[in-house]
Amino acid sequence: MKITPTAIADVLLIEPTVFGDARGFFFESFNQKAFAQATGLDVEFVQDNHSRSARGVLRGLHYQIEQPQGKLVRVVRGAVFDVAVDLRQASATFGQWVGAELSEDNHRQLWVPPGFAHGFLVTSESADFLYKTTDYYAPQFERCIAWDDPALAIAWPLAGQAPQVSAKDQTGVRLANAAPYPFGRIEPKGVA
């Protein structure tokens, strides 16, 4: 497993060791002990989610103001451009974003810590997106930041096309009006 810190050091790009031959491939998509040793994080995942989306679908930027979720995300079919936005008000990188391509071919995963908004754009014909979370989904605490907020200036690879966005995501607020986390680092639930 290769761990690469992104421009926001707490967001980690994870590349598993893939064993492949003419028959196909094998890799461990998650191993608690190996994850803890490689990242220095001892997190407890409590929920797994799976979404399927068509090309041009943009989901996000979502976060929970209470019960913040750390997310370990990956793609098992297709490709997405995945984005994490730092909402930790006391953080030196508050309001900054990082993005990475996740695909069935590169097998990459992204660790999005609690305290970040998260979203992705499907860049393939369709994509199956999987993510593990460190806390349960709590719709009463869910918030959404506008995917096209000029203050964030996220470089979504839209190729001149408007994304397909849900009605809920169309009501996302600008970062200036969003409820940030009033602290710096947030330890995931279950950290030892």
Protein Blocks (a to p, Z undefined) as FASTA:
>chain_A
ZZdddfblklccddddddddfklccddfbdfklmmmmnopacddfbdcdddddehiacdj
dddfbhpacdddddfehcdddddddfbfkbckgoiacdddddfklopacdddehiacddd
dfbfbdcdddddfbdcdfklgccddfklmklopacdekopacdddfklmmpccfklpccd
fbfcdcdehiZZ
